[in-house]
C-alpha cells in the first residue's frame, strides 16, 4: 500500500514537470471520493458517484484517457489508505485508567482557570489533558514542551452531541486520533524535562510566546486581530464580532490562507530583492521559510494548501519549468490528504480547495475584467458561489452582502491591516514603547470597520437561513456547480445562475415539502426549551428558551468565551431546521433558565407573538424582554385560561394560571395540547400548589405525555397530581450533573408508580416526537 502512495507522489511530480494539464486535479478528486467512500455510512451511493466520475472522465476527456488508470488507482489507493488509518485509530485505555505516563507535545493553553494540552503516552497514544487550577498563582511552569510526567486523574469519554445537528466533539477529537480527555486531579510534583528540544518544539514555543506577547501589550480587540492574522489563532476575538464576520461571509479574512501566504511571500521577496540578493536565492530562501511559516500559523489545512502551492510555484521557477495552476492545486490536495486523510472532513480544507479551484477555473474570465473594483467583486462572487454548499451544510446561512463587503474589506485587510499588523509586531519585538506609539494607526480604522460590519449585520434583511441540507442533497449542489462553471467557461453564465437560483429556492423552501411535524425537547442544560414545528412548516412555536446562569467567579478564573446555550444550542438548532420566524414564543414564567436566551433570538429569528403569564414584567430581565418586543413590533399577549388556538394537526388550550402567584413557578403557563393524536401537558416549573389548583379546576384532566415541572424537583410532580392525570410518558428537562440534583429520585419513583415511561434530557439528550395528523413516534438523540 505504501508503495502505491509513493508511486502516486512520483507520478504527480513527473506530471508537474511535464505540464500534464489537469491530470493531478482529476487524481485529487478521485482521491477525495476514495476517502469519502471509505468513511461514509452511505458507501454504495458514493461508490456509484465514483463510477459515474470515472465514466465521465473516460468518455468525455479523451485527450487525457491515458491517465485513466492513474486516476482509478488514486481513488482505490486512498480508499485503502483511509481504511488502514481508520483501523489503526484505536485506543488502548479504558475509563478505569487513572495513571498514565507521557510527554507533553503541545504548548499549554491557559483559559481562565483551565489548563489544556496534549500528551503522547508511553503507549504511543495521544491524550487530551485538562486541569482546573485551584488558585491564581498555582505553579505550572513544569508543564513545558517535551517534559515527561506521571499523570494522575480521571479518564473521560468526550461527550457526544446531545441535540440534532450539534457539533460532534468526539468525532472532532477522533479525527485528531484522540479518544480520551484525561482530567487531572493534581499537577505532577515533578517532570523529566527534555534536554534537547526539536526545531518543531522551538517553533511551537515561539508561537505561544508570540501570541502571549501581543495579548499582553495591546488592547483586546486589536491584539486579537493581530494574533489571528500573524499566528492564525482566532480564539481571542470577541465571539459576537467573530459571529458577525461569519454571518457576513468575510471571516476568511481572519484565517491564514492563500491571500496571507501570498502577501507575506511577496513582502519577503521584495525585501530580499531590495537587499541585493538574486531572485534564485530569494526563491530558495522562501522555500526554506515556508515550512517554518506553516508551523508558526498553526498548520491548518488552508495554510498547508497555500504553502504547498506557493512552494511548488517557487520550485518550478527554480527549475525554469511551468505547469498549470490546476495541476499545482491537485498536487497540494493529494499531499495534504496523504499527510492526514481526515482533513477531508475539515471545513477549512473544503473551503480552501473548493474556492481555490473555482477561482482557477474562472481565471480566464477574471483576467478579462479590466476594472479592479469589478474584478474584486467578480472574484468574491465566484468564491461565494463555490462555497455555498459547504457554508449551508455547516452554518445554514449565507449573506447577500458578502460580495459587496469583500469589495471593501479585502483591500482594507490585504493592503492595510495585514501589513500594519506585521509592522507593529516588529516594533513590539524591538520595544513595546514603539508599539504603543503607532498602535492607534491600526486600532482606529479597524474599530471603525468592525463597527460598520456590526451595523450591516443588524440590518433586518440580507442573511438567508436555509435548512441543513441532507448529504445526498449536496450531490445535486455539486452537479449544479459543475454545470455553472462549465456554462461560465462557455460564456453562458446567466443560464448557470438561473439553474443555481432555482435549486437554492427549492432548498430554501425544503421544509414546506416535509409532511411530518416535529416536537423537540432540547437538551438546553438546566432549563427548558421546546420547539413545535407543524407539518409542511405551517406554524412554529417555541416554549421557553433556556438560559445558562453563570455563577460569580473571580476575574482570573473567567474564560475567554463564556458558554451561552442560546448561541451554542438554541439559535444553531433553529437555523438548522430552516426556522426564520416563530409564530408564537411562549415564556412560561420569568426564571432565567426559561427566558435567559430570549435576547439571543432578537435579530436572528423573527417573533410574531409573545405569550407571557400574568404579572410578567416584574423583574429587570422580564421588563427588558417586553421593551424589546415593543420596539420590534411583536404582539405581546397575556395568557388567560381556556383561551387557545389550533390548526389541522394540533390544538392548544391554556389552563393556568387564573391569578397572580407570588411564587413564579406556581404562576407558570400550563398548556394542554393534542398533537399527533397524543394528549400533552406542558407545565413550565409548576410546583405543588399550582398542581393542586390545576387539578381542582380540571378534575377530569387526563394526559398521555407530561412535560414534568421544575426539572424533576421534589416540589413538583407530586403524587396527587400524577395520580390525577395518569401520564403514560413523562419528560424531564434537566442539566447533566446539575448542582440541584434534578431529577430527584423520589420524583422518578412516583412516576414509575403510576406506570409512566420516563424520558430525560440529561441522560438521553434531546427528545424528539415526529408526528402526522393522527399519530407520532418518539426518539432520543442518545439511545
C-alpha positions in Angstrom: 0.0 0.0 0.0 2.8 2.4 1.0 4.5 1.7 -2.4 1.3 2.7 -4.2 1.0 6.0 -2.4 4.7 6.9 -3.1 4.3 5.8 -6.7 1.4 8.3 -7.0 3.6 11.0 -5.5 6.3 10.2 -8.0 3.8 10.3 -10.9 2.4 13.6 -9.7 5.8 15.1 -9.5 6.6 13.9 -13.1 3.2 15.3 -14.2 4.0 18.7 -12.8 7.3 18.8 -14.7 5.7 17.6 -17.9 2.8 20.1 -17.7 0.2 17.4 -18.0 -2.8 19.6 -18.0 -5.3 18.8 -15.3 -4.4 15.2 -14.5 -3.4 15.9 -10.9 -6.7 17.7 -10.2 -8.6 14.7 -11.5 -6.5 12.4 -9.4 -7.2 14.6 -6.4 -10.9 14.4 -7.0 -10.7 10.6 -7.2 -8.6 10.5 -4.0 -11.3 12.6 -2.2 -14.0 10.2 -3.4 -12.0 7.2 -2.3 -11.6 8.6 1.2 -15.3 9.6 1.3 -16.4 6.1 0.2 -14.1 4.6 2.9 -15.5 6.7 5.8 -19.2 7.2 4.8 -22.2 5.4 6.1 -23.7 5.7 2.6 -20.9 3.8 0.8 -22.9 2.5 -2.1 -24.2 6.0 -3.1 -20.7 7.4 -3.1 -19.3 4.4 -4.9 -21.9 5.0 -7.6 -20.8 8.6 -7.8 -17.2 7.5 -8.1 -18.1 5.1 -11.0 -20.0 8.0 -12.7 -17.0 10.2 -12.3 -14.7 7.6 -13.9 -17.1 7.1 -16.8 -17.4 10.8 -17.4 -13.6 11.2 -17.4 -13.1 8.2 -19.7 -15.7 9.2 -22.3 -15.5 13.0 -22.2 -11.8 13.6 -21.5 -10.4 11.7 -24.4 -7.2 13.8 -24.6 -6.4 12.6 -21.0 -7.6 9.0 -21.5 -4.0 7.7 -20.9 -4.3 9.0 -17.3 -7.5 6.9 -16.7 -5.7 4.1 -14.8 -3.7 6.6 -12.8 -6.9 8.3 -11.7 -8.6 4.9 -10.9 -5.6 3.9 -8.9 -5.7 7.2 -7.0 -9.3 6.5 -5.9 -8.6 2.9 -4.9 -5.3 3.7 -3.1 -6.8 6.5 -1.0 -9.8 4.2 -0.2 -7.4 1.5 1.2 -5.2 4.1 2.8 -8.1 5.7 4.7 -9.3 2.2 5.8 -5.8 1.4 7.1 -5.5 4.7 9.0 -9.1 4.3 10.4 -8.4 0.7 11.6 -5.3 1.8 13.3 -7.1 4.7 15.1 -7.9 2.8 18.3 -7.3 3.3 22.0 -5.5 1.1 24.5 -7.1 2.8 27.5 -10.4 2.4 29.4 -12.4 4.6 31.8 -10.7 2.7 34.6 -7.3 4.2 33.8 -6.2 6.6 36.4 -2.4 6.7 35.9 -0.5 7.3 32.7 3.0 8.3 31.7 3.5 10.6 28.8 5.4 13.6 27.3 3.8 17.0 26.6 3.5 17.5 22.8 1.7 20.9 22.5 2.1 24.2 24.4 -0.1 24.6 27.5 -3.2 26.7 26.7 -4.5 28.6 29.7 -8.1 29.8 29.6 -9.1 31.3 32.9 -8.6 28.6 35.5 -8.4 25.8 32.9 -5.2 24.4 31.5 -5.3 22.1 28.5 -2.6 20.4 26.4 -1.9 17.1 24.6 0.5 14.4 25.6 1.8 11.3 23.9 1.6 8.5 26.4 4.1 5.7 26.9 1.6 3.5 24.9 2.2 5.9 21.9 -1.3 7.3 22.1 -2.4 10.9 22.0 -4.4 12.1 25.0 -6.0 15.5 25.7 -5.3 16.6 29.2 -7.2 19.2 31.2 -6.6 20.7 34.7 -8.6 23.2 36.6 -6.4 25.5 38.7 -7.2 25.8 42.4 -5.7 29.2 43.0 -4.4 32.1 40.8 -0.7 31.7 41.4 -0.6 28.0 41.2 2.7 27.0 39.6 2.5 25.0 36.3 5.9 26.0 34.9 7.0 22.4 34.9 4.5 21.8 32.1 6.8 22.6 29.2 7.0 21.1 25.8 8.7 17.7 25.8 8.5 17.2 29.5 7.7 13.6 30.6 5.4 13.3 33.6 3.4 10.9 35.7 -0.2 11.9 35.3 -2.9 11.1 37.9 -6.6 11.8 37.1 -9.8 10.5 35.6 -10.2 9.2 32.0 -13.3 10.6 30.4 -15.0 9.9 27.1 -15.8 13.1 25.1 -19.4 14.0 25.4 -21.3 13.1 22.2 -23.7 15.6 20.6 -27.0 15.7 22.6 -29.1 17.8 20.1 -29.8 17.3 16.4 -27.2 18.9 14.2 -25.0 19.8 17.1 -21.2 19.9 17.0 -19.7 16.4 17.2 -16.9 16.8 19.7 -15.9 13.1 19.9 -15.7 12.9 16.1 -13.6 16.1 16.1 -11.1 14.6 18.5 -11.2 11.2 16.8 -10.1 12.8 13.5 -7.1 14.0 15.5 -6.6 10.5 16.8 -7.6 11.4 20.3 -10.1 9.2 22.2 -10.0 10.5 25.7 -10.0 13.6 27.9 -7.8 13.0 30.9 -8.9 15.3 33.8 -6.0 15.7 36.3 -6.7 15.5 40.0 -3.5 17.5 40.7 -0.5 18.7 38.8 2.6 16.4 38.8 5.1 17.2 41.5 8.0 17.0 39.0 8.6 16.1 35.4 11.7 15.0 33.4 12.5 17.9 31.2 13.7 17.2 27.6 17.4 18.1 27.4 17.4 19.0 23.7 14.2 20.1 22.1 13.5 19.7 18.4 13.2 22.5 15.9 9.4 21.9 15.8 9.1 22.3 19.5 11.1 25.5 19.5 8.8 26.9 16.7 5.7 25.9 18.7 7.0 27.6 21.8 7.9 30.7 19.8 4.3 30.8 18.5 2.9 30.5 22.0 5.3 33.2 23.4 4.5 35.5 20.4 0.7 35.2 21.0 1.2 35.9 24.7 3.4 39.0 24.0 0.9 40.5 21.6 -2.0 39.9 24.0 -0.1 41.5 26.9 0.9 44.6 25.1 -2.2 45.5 23.1 -5.9 46.2 23.8 -8.0 43.0 23.3 -9.7 44.0 20.0 -6.6 45.0 18.1 -4.4 42.3 19.7 -6.9 39.5 18.9 -6.9 40.6 15.2 -3.1 40.8 15.1 -2.8 37.3 16.6 -5.4 35.9 14.1 -3.6 37.4 11.1 0.0 36.6 12.2 -0.4 33.3 14.1 -3.7 32.0 12.8 -5.4 31.9 16.3 -8.9 33.4 16.3 -9.8 32.2 19.8 -9.2 35.7 21.4 -11.5 37.5 19.0 -14.7 38.6 20.8 -17.3 35.9 20.0 -20.1 38.3 18.8 -17.7 40.1 16.5 -16.4 36.8 15.1 -20.0 35.6 14.5 -20.7 38.9 12.6 -17.8 38.2 10.3 -19.0 34.7 9.8 -22.6 35.7 9.0 -21.4 38.4 6.5 -19.1 36.0 4.7 -15.9 37.8 5.4 -14.5 35.6 8.1 -12.0 34.1 5.6 -10.0 37.4 6.0 -9.2 36.3 9.6 -7.9 32.9 8.6 -4.4 32.3 7.3 -4.9 31.3 3.6 -3.6 31.9 0.1 -4.1 35.7 0.4 -1.9 35.9 3.6 0.8 33.5 2.3 0.9 35.4 -1.0 1.3 38.8 0.7 3.9 37.6 3.2 5.9 35.8 0.4 5.7 38.9 -1.8 6.9 41.0 1.1 9.9 38.8 1.8 10.6 38.6 -1.9 10.6 42.4 -2.2 12.8 42.9 0.8 15.3 40.2 -0.5 15.5 41.8 -3.9 15.9 45.3 -2.4 18.7 44.0 -0.2 20.6 42.9 -3.3 20.0 39.2 -3.4 19.5 37.3 -6.7 16.0 36.1 -7.5 17.1 32.5 -7.3 18.5 32.9 -3.8 15.4 34.7 -2.6 13.1 32.0 -4.0 15.3 29.3 -2.3 15.0 31.3 1.0 11.3 31.4 0.6 11.2 27.6 0.0 13.1 27.1 3.3 10.9 29.6 5.2 7.5 28.2 4.1 7.6 25.1 6.4 8.5 27.5 9.3 5.6 29.7 8.4 3.2 26.8 8.3 4.2 25.7 11.9 4.0 29.3 13.2 0.5 29.8 11.8 -0.9 26.6 13.2 -0.7 24.3 10.2 -4.4 24.4 9.3 -5.4 22.8 6.0 -5.9 26.2 4.3 -2.3 27.1 5.3 -0.9 23.8 4.1 -2.7 24.2 0.8 -1.4 27.7 0.2 2.1 26.9 1.3 2.3 23.8 -0.9 1.0 25.6 -3.9 3.4 28.5 -3.3 6.3 26.1 -2.7 5.6 24.2 -6.0 5.4 27.5 -7.8 8.8 28.6 -6.4 10.3 25.1 -7.1 9.2 25.1 -10.7 10.6 28.6 -11.1 14.0 27.4 -9.8 14.0 24.6 -12.4 12.6 27.0 -15.1 9.6 24.8 -15.6 5.9 25.8 -16.0 2.8 23.9 -15.0 -0.9 24.7 -14.9 -2.1 26.0 -11.6 -4.8 23.4 -11.6 -2.2 20.7 -11.5 -0.5 22.5 -8.6 -3.7 22.6 -6.6 -4.3 18.9 -7.4 -0.8 18.1 -6.1 -1.4 20.1 -3.0 -4.7 18.3 -2.3 -3.1 14.9 -2.8 -0.2 15.8 -0.5 -2.4 17.2 2.3 -4.6 14.1 2.2 -1.5 11.9 2.4 -0.4 13.8 5.5 -3.8 13.4 7.1 -6.8 11.8 5.2 -9.1 13.0 8.0 -8.6 16.6 6.6 -11.2 15.8 4.0 -13.9 16.4 6.7 -12.3 19.7 7.8 -14.3 22.8 6.8 -11.0 24.7 6.3 -9.9 22.0 3.8 -13.2 22.0 2.0 -13.5 25.8 1.6 -9.8 26.3 0.8 -9.7 23.8 -2.1 -13.2 24.4 -3.5 -12.8 28.2 -3.6 -9.2 28.0 -5.0 -10.2 25.5 -7.7 -13.2 27.6 -8.7 -11.0 30.8 -9.0 -8.5 28.9 -11.1 -11.2 27.5 -13.4 -12.6 31.1 -13.7 -9.1 32.7 -14.1 -9.6 33.4 -17.8 -12.8 35.3 -17.2 -11.3 37.1 -14.2 -8.3 38.4 -16.3 -10.7 39.7 -19.0 -12.1 42.2 -16.5 -10.0 45.4 -16.6 -11.7 47.4 -13.8 -10.1 46.5 -10.5 -13.2 47.1 -8.4 -15.4 44.9 -10.7 -12.7 42.3 -10.7 -12.7 42.0 -6.9 -16.5 41.9 -6.9 -16.4 39.1 -9.5 -13.8 37.1 -7.6 -15.8 37.4 -4.4 -18.9 36.3 -6.3 -17.2 33.2 -7.7 -15.8 32.4 -4.2 -19.3 32.8 -2.7 -20.8 30.5 -5.4 -18.2 27.8 -4.9 -18.6 27.8 -1.1 -22.4 27.8 -1.0 -22.9 24.1 -0.3 -20.2 24.0 2.3 -21.5 27.1 4.1 -25.1 25.8 4.1 -24.1 22.4 5.4 -22.0 23.8 8.3 -23.6 27.2 9.1 -27.1 27.0 7.5 -27.0 30.6 6.1 -25.5 32.9 3.5 -25.3 36.7 3.3 -26.3 38.5 0.1 -23.9 41.3 1.2 -20.8 39.1 1.1 -19.6 40.0 -2.4 -20.1 43.7 -1.8 -18.5 43.7 1.6 -15.5 41.8 0.2 -15.1 44.6 -2.3 -14.4 46.9 0.7 -12.8 44.5 3.2 -10.4 42.6 1.0 -8.4 45.6 0.0 -8.6 47.0 3.6 -7.1 43.8 5.0 -4.7 42.9 2.3 -3.3 46.4 1.8 -3.5 47.9 5.3 -4.4 45.6 8.2 -2.2 42.7 7.4 1.0 44.7 6.6 0.3 47.0 9.6 -0.1 44.0 11.9 3.3 42.6 10.9 4.9 46.1 11.1 3.5 46.6 14.6 4.7 43.2 15.6 8.2 44.0 14.5 8.0 47.2 16.6 6.9 45.2 19.6 9.9 42.9 19.2 12.2 45.9 19.2 10.5 47.7 22.1 6.9 47.8 23.5 7.0 51.6 23.7 7.3 51.8 19.9 4.2 49.6 19.5 2.1 51.9 21.8 3.2 54.9 19.8 2.0 53.6 16.5 -0.8 51.2 17.6 -3.6 53.9 17.1 -2.8 53.9 13.4 -4.3 50.4 13.2 -6.8 50.5 16.1 -9.0 53.4 15.0 -9.5 52.2 11.4 -10.0 48.6 12.5 -12.5 49.7 15.1 -14.4 51.7 12.6 -14.6 48.9 10.1 -15.7 46.4 12.8 -18.5 48.8 13.9 -19.5 49.0 10.2 -19.7 45.2 9.9 -21.8 45.0 13.1 -24.1 47.7 11.7 -24.6 45.8 8.5 -25.2 42.6 10.4 -28.0 44.3 12.3 -29.9 45.0 9.1 -33.3 43.2 9.2 -32.6 41.6 5.8 -29.7 40.2 3.8 -29.0 37.0 5.7 -30.8 34.0 4.2 -31.3 31.0 6.5 -31.6 27.5 4.9 -32.4 24.2 6.5 -29.3 22.0 6.8 -29.1 20.0 3.6 -29.0 16.2 3.7 -25.7 14.8 2.5 -27.4 13.3 -0.6 -28.7 16.8 -1.4 -25.1 18.1 -1.6 -24.5 15.8 -4.6 -27.1 17.8 -6.5 -25.4 21.1 -5.5 -22.0 19.7 -6.7 -23.6 18.7 -10.0 -25.2 22.1 -10.5 -21.9 23.9 -9.6 -20.1 21.8 -12.1 -22.6 22.9 -14.8 -22.4 26.5 -13.6 -18.6 26.7 -14.1 -19.0 24.8 -17.5 -21.5 27.4 -18.6 -19.3 30.2 -17.3 -16.4 29.0 -19.4 -18.7 28.9 -22.4 -20.0 32.4 -21.8 -23.5 31.3 -20.7 -23.2 32.1 -17.0 -26.7 33.5 -16.9 -28.1 30.0 -17.5 -25.9 28.7 -14.7 -27.1 31.4 -12.4 -30.8 30.7 -13.3 -30.4 26.9 -12.6 -28.5 27.6 -9.3 -31.0 30.1 -8.1 -33.9 27.8 -8.8 -32.2 25.0 -6.9 -31.4 27.3 -4.0 -35.1 28.4 -3.9 -36.1 24.7 -3.6 -33.6 24.3 -0.8 -34.8 27.5 0.9 -38.3 26.1 1.0 -37.5 22.5 1.6 -39.3 22.5 5.0 -42.7 23.1 3.3 -42.3 19.8 1.5 -42.0 17.8 4.7 -45.3 16.1 5.6 -44.1 15.4 9.2 -44.3 17.7 12.1 -41.7 17.7 14.8 -41.6 18.5 18.6 -38.1 18.6 20.1 -37.4 19.0 23.9 -33.9 20.4 23.6 -31.1 19.4 25.8 -30.5 23.0 26.8 -28.9 22.2 30.2 -30.6 23.2 33.4 -33.6 24.8 31.7 -36.5 24.4 29.3 -36.7 24.9 25.5 -39.3 23.1 23.4 -39.7 23.5 19.7 -43.0 22.6 18.0 -43.0 22.6 14.2 -46.1 21.7 12.3 -46.1 19.6 9.1 -45.2 21.5 5.9 -43.7 24.2 8.2 -47.2 25.8 8.5 -46.6 27.1 12.1 -43.8 27.1 14.5 -43.9 27.6 18.3 -41.1 27.7 20.9 -42.0 27.1 24.6 -39.2 28.8 26.7 -35.7 29.4 25.5 -33.4 28.1 28.3 -30.7 30.2 29.7 -27.3 29.4 31.2 -26.8 31.1 34.5 -23.1 31.5 35.3 -22.3 31.8 38.9 -19.9 34.6 40.1 -16.2 33.8 39.7 -13.0 35.6 40.4 -11.7 37.5 37.5 -8.7 35.2 36.9 -11.0 32.2 36.6 -13.1 33.6 33.8 -12.8 32.0 30.3 -12.1 33.8 27.1 -15.6 32.9 25.9 -18.4 32.3 28.4 -20.6 29.4 27.4 -24.0 30.6 26.2 -26.7 28.0 25.4 -28.5 30.4 23.2 -25.6 30.8 20.8 -24.3 27.3 21.2 -27.5 25.3 21.2 -30.8 27.2 20.6 -30.0 29.5 17.6 -28.0 27.0 15.6 -30.7 24.4 16.2 -33.4 26.7 14.9 -31.3 27.7 11.9 -30.5 24.1 11.0 -34.3 23.4 10.8 -34.7 26.4 8.5 -36.7 28.3 11.1 -36.7 32.0 10.3 -39.7 33.0 12.3 -41.7 31.9 15.4 -45.4 32.2 15.2 -45.5 32.1 19.0 -42.8 32.4 21.6 -44.3 31.1 24.9 -42.5 32.1 28.0 -44.0 30.1 30.8 -42.6 32.3 33.6 -39.7 34.7 34.4 -36.9 32.4 35.7 -33.6 32.9 33.9 -33.3 29.2 32.9 -36.5 29.6 30.9 -36.2 33.1 29.4 -32.4 33.9 29.6 -31.8 33.2 25.9 -34.6 35.4 24.5 -32.0 38.2 23.9 -30.1 35.8 21.6 -33.2 35.3 19.5 -33.7 39.0 18.7 -32.4 40.0 15.3 -31.7 36.3 14.4 -35.2 34.8 14.5 -38.4 36.8 13.8 -41.0 36.6 16.5 -44.7 37.3 15.6 -46.3 36.8 19.0 -45.0 36.7 22.6 -47.2 34.9 25.1 -46.4 35.6 28.8 -48.1 34.8 32.1 -50.0 37.1 34.5 -47.6 39.5 36.2 -44.8 39.1 33.7 -42.5 42.2 33.7 -41.8 42.4 37.4 -38.0 41.7 37.1 -35.5 43.7 35.1 -35.0 40.9 32.7 -38.7 40.4 32.1 -39.1 44.2 31.6 -36.2 44.3 29.1 -37.9 41.5 27.1 -41.2 43.4 27.0 -39.5 46.6 26.0 -37.5 44.9 23.2 -40.7 43.2 22.0 -42.5 46.5 21.8 -39.5 48.0 19.9 -39.7 45.2 17.4 -43.5 45.4 17.0 -44.0 41.9 18.4 -47.6 41.2 19.5 -47.5 40.7 23.3 -50.3 38.7 24.8 -51.0 37.7 28.4 -52.1 34.0 28.7 -55.6 33.5 30.0 -57.3 30.2 31.0 -59.5 28.5 28.4 -58.1 30.5 25.5 -56.1 28.7 22.8 -55.6 28.1 19.1 -55.5 25.2 16.7 -54.9 24.0 13.2 -55.3 20.9 11.2 -52.7 19.0 13.1 -52.9 20.3 16.7 -55.0 22.0 19.4 -53.6 24.2 22.2 -55.6 25.4 25.3 -54.2 27.4 28.2 -55.3 26.0 31.5 -53.3 28.0 34.1 -52.7 30.5 35.8 -56.0 32.1 36.7 -54.4 34.5 39.1 -51.1 36.1 40.0 -48.8 34.0 42.2 -46.0 35.3 44.4 -44.1 32.1 43.6 -43.2 32.4 39.9 -43.0 28.7 39.5 -46.7 28.2 40.5 -47.6 31.0 38.2 -46.2 29.2 35.2 -48.3 28.9 32.0 -49.7 25.5 31.7 -50.9 24.3 28.3 -52.9 21.3 27.3 -52.4 20.2 23.7 -53.4 17.5 21.3 -50.5 16.9 18.9 -50.3 13.9 16.5 -53.2 12.3 18.2 -51.4 12.5 21.6 -52.6 14.5 24.6 -49.8 16.7 26.1 -49.5 18.8 29.2 -46.7 21.5 29.3 -46.3 22.7 32.9 -43.2 25.0 32.9 -41.9 25.0 36.5 -45.3 24.3 38.2 -44.9 23.2 41.8 -47.2 21.6 44.3 -49.6 24.5 45.0 -50.0 25.2 41.3 -50.6 21.5 40.6 -53.2 21.3 43.3 -55.0 24.4 41.9 -54.9 22.9 38.4 -56.5 19.5 39.3 -59.1 21.3 41.3 -60.0 23.4 38.3 -59.9 20.4 35.9 -60.7 17.3 37.9 -61.2 15.2 34.7 -57.9 16.1 33.2 -56.0 13.1 31.7 -52.9 13.2 29.5 -50.7 10.9 27.6 -47.5 12.9 27.9 -46.4 15.1 30.8 -43.6 17.6 30.5 -42.7 17.5 34.1 -42.5 20.7 36.1 -39.3 22.2 37.5 -36.8 19.7 36.0 -37.9 16.9 38.3 -37.7 18.8 41.6 -39.2 17.2 44.7 -41.6 20.1 44.9 -43.2 19.2 41.5 -44.9 16.1 40.0 -46.5 15.4 43.4 -48.3 12.1 44.0 -51.8 13.5 43.9 -51.1 15.3 40.7 -49.7 12.2 38.9 -52.5 10.0 40.2 -55.0 12.5 38.8 -53.6 13.0 35.3 -52.1 9.4 34.8 -49.4 10.2 32.2 -48.2 7.3 30.1 -45.0 9.2 29.4 -43.1 11.8 31.5 -40.4 14.1 30.0 -37.9 15.7 32.3 -35.7 18.5 31.1 -32.6 18.8 33.4 -29.0 19.7 33.1 -26.3 17.0 33.2 -24.8 16.6 36.7 -26.6 19.7 37.8 -25.9 21.2 41.3 -29.6 20.8 42.3 -29.6 17.0 42.0 -32.5 17.1 39.5 -34.4 14.9 38.8 -34.9 13.7 42.3 -35.1 10.0 42.9 -38.4 10.3 44.8 -39.9 12.0 41.7 -38.7 9.2 39.4 -40.2 6.7 41.8 -43.6 8.5 41.8 -43.6 8.5 38.0 -42.8 4.8 37.9 -45.5 4.0 40.4 -48.2 5.4 38.0 -46.7 3.4 35.1 -45.1 6.4 33.4 -42.3 5.8 30.9 -39.6 8.4 31.6 -37.5 10.4 29.1 -34.7 12.6 30.4 -32.6 15.1 28.5 -29.7 14.8 31.0 -29.2 11.1 30.1 -30.8 10.8 26.6 -30.2 14.2 25.1 -32.9 15.9 23.1 -36.3 14.1 23.0 -37.9 14.1 19.6 -41.6 13.4 18.6 -42.3 13.2 14.9 -46.0 13.3 14.0 -48.7 13.5 11.4 -52.3 14.4 12.0 -53.2 11.3 13.9 -50.0 9.6 15.1 -46.4 10.1 16.1 -43.2 8.4 17.3 -40.7 9.2 20.0 -36.9 9.0 19.6 -33.9 10.4 21.5 -30.5 11.6 20.3 -28.7 9.3 22.8 -30.3 5.9 22.6 
